[in-house]
Amino acid sequence: MSIFALTIAAFAASAAPTADKAPAATVKPAVQPMTKSDFLSAIDARFVAMDTNKDGQLSKLEIEAAESRMAAQRVTVVNARREAAFKKLDTNHDGQLSLAEFNAAAPVPAAPKPDAGKVLARMDSNKDQAITLQEFRAGPLADFDKLDANKDGKLSVQERAAARPAKR
């Protein structure tokens, strides 16, 4: 991580509440304008905090120590968020999530309402509000004929492979 990235992250972290002082309700602070002077002050303060031997330079060891402290702070914040999320899901406060508690937090979405109109509009070629076997076959047969490049009435392994979308 670059010194600039460390500084920006530290400046952002200094504005955010720490895990031990997190508010009861998570409220994101409003983004405030920042002057260049304020920005430089934050960079300078971060440099001073990282320069533990006060020699005016950041050594490899000081940079690695700062990175380690920031990583530990991130882990603390992530763990606090995970614990808060777990406590929110654990409605009976027994330290375990039952299937009912989990399902209450992540309900199964309702199935879409059946709509035959779309299928009829696409397949009912004579618009009689019913699909015959011939109409049901028409689309897939047209697709087969399109894929049968040599028009031999068979889809070879190569023709089928060419029809599959390329894997990324």
Disulfide bonds with the S-S distance in Angstrom:
none
